Amino acid sequence: MSIEAEEAPEVREQGFFFKLVGGISRWGAYLGGMTLIIITAIVTYDVFARFLGHPTDWATEVAGYMVIGVAVLGAGETLRHNEHFAMHLVIDVLRPRVRRLVGLVVWCLVTALVTGLCWGLLALVDNSLQYGLRSSTIVGAPLAVPQLVLLLGFVVLLLALVARIVALVHRIRKEPR
């Protein structure tokens, strides 16, 4: 048993779909990284402003919303590199083919869950836009903005999950029985 992550099956796949998903996932990770840099700048600015006796009204709220972006925008790329949190207690004792079949079932269930989350987030964004919902803080930020970022991150994750399932099916079909 190794502590190193097993290579994700979609990494070796060729074709337009896998390249597209890889590019979209990378851009999500880049946006998440840039968001983290912006959060650092906002918090640093707020610290100095407080030190000088002029605290901001907006920094904590905006940085809090941006943390959502950091958390979800890189999820697809994290999955593509198998660097997500995973438990392998039981699955490591299975034969490789059985392990891949169990993995396929698990990834299908995860995809169903993320699809439901995307559907619910889409309804939430629609509701926020329809009624013009805003945060009940001094900033009064439109709630659709952080909700859209959350939806974007989950859509990228959904694409990466579909690529994972397609790659696993390809791998299972190629191997001898």
BELCORTA-V715973 format. One record per backbone hydrogen bond with DSSP energy under -1.0 kcal/mol. NH is the residue of the N-H (numbers start at 1). CO is the residue of the C=O. E is the energy in kcal/mol with one decimal. If there is no record, write none. Layout:
NH_CO_E + NH_CO_E
This chain:
11_8_-1.4 + 19_15_-2.0 + 20_16_-2.9 + 21_17_-2.7 + 22_18_-2.2 + 23_19_-2.5 + 24_20_-2.8 + 25_21_-2.8 + 26_22_-2.4 + 27_23_-2.4 + 28_24_-2.2 + 29_25_-2.3 + 30_26_-2.7 + 31_27_-2.7 + 32_28_-2.4 + 33_29_-2.5 + 34_30_-2.8 + 35_31_-2.4 + 36_32_-1.9 + 37_33_-1.8 + 38_34_-2.3 + 39_35_-2.6 + 40_36_-2.2 + 41_37_-2.1 + 42_38_-2.7 + 43_39_-2.9 + 44_40_-2.4 + 45_41_-2.7 + 46_42_-2.6 + 47_43_-2.4 + 48_44_-2.3 + 49_45_-2.7 + 50_46_-2.5 + 51_47_-2.3 + 52_48_-2.0 + 53_50_-1.6 + 54_49_-3.5 + 62_58_-2.7 + 63_59_-2.7 + 64_60_-2.1 + 65_61_-2.3 + 66_62_-2.2 + 67_63_-1.6 + 70_66_-2.0 + 71_67_-2.4 + 72_68_-2.0 + 73_69_-2.5 + 75_72_-1.5 + 78_74_-2.3 + 79_75_-2.2 + 80_76_-2.3 + 81_77_-1.1 + 82_79_-1.9 + 83_78_-2.5 + 92_88_-1.4 + 93_90_-1.4 + 94_91_-1.3 + 99_95_-2.9 + 100_96_-2.3 + 101_97_-2.2 + 102_98_-2.9 + 103_99_-2.5 + 104_100_-2.4 + 105_101_-2.0 + 106_102_-2.6 + 107_103_-3.1 + 108_104_-2.1 + 109_105_-2.1 + 110_106_-2.6 + 111_107_-2.4 + 112_108_-2.1 + 113_109_-2.2 + 114_110_-2.8 + 115_111_-2.5 + 116_112_-2.1 + 117_113_-2.2 + 118_114_-2.6 + 119_115_-2.5 + 120_116_-2.6 + 121_117_-2.8 + 122_118_-2.5 + 123_119_-2.0 + 124_120_-2.2 + 125_121_-2.9 + 126_122_-2.4 + 127_123_-2.4 + 128_124_-2.5 + 129_125_-2.6 + 130_126_-2.8 + 131_127_-2.2 + 133_128_-1.8 + 135_141_-2.8 + 143_133_-1.8 + 145_142_-1.4 + 147_143_-1.7 + 148_144_-2.5 + 149_145_-1.8 + 150_146_-2.2 + 151_147_-2.5 + 152_148_-2.9 + 153_149_-2.4 + 154_150_-2.1 + 155_151_-2.4 + 156_152_-2.3 + 157_153_-2.0 + 158_154_-2.4 + 159_155_-2.4 + 160_156_-2.2 + 161_157_-2.3 + 162_158_-2.4 + 163_159_-2.3 + 164_160_-2.1 + 165_161_-2.4 + 166_162_-2.7 + 167_163_-2.4 + 168_164_-2.4 + 169_165_-2.5 + 170_166_-2.4 + 171_167_-2.5 + 172_168_-2.8 + 173_169_-2.5 + 174_170_-1.7 + 175_171_-1.4
